[in-house]
């Protein structure tokens, strides 16, 4: 964002003739680049679909679909990769 602010400079208000810094959304519109968070989420969902189509012998499929046995820590459960995908699908 710092580099984009340097490239595009400040914005001058028409009514008051004062300059101000551009907000992030205005910089995104000027630069017209995709939102990086949405790009990461879409690629994560795409990869999950790819893994779901794999066969049972593949390691990625077994890790993605399997549930591990063993003990659990007493604190809050950590976010797992599949729970992130479930949240992304709910947002989409």
Buried (B, 14 or more C-beta within 10 A) or exposed (E): EEEBEEEEEEBEEEEEEEEEEBEEEEBBEEEEEEEEEEEEBEEBBEBBEEBEEBEEEEEEBEEBEEEEEEEEEEEEEEEEEEEBBEEBEEEE
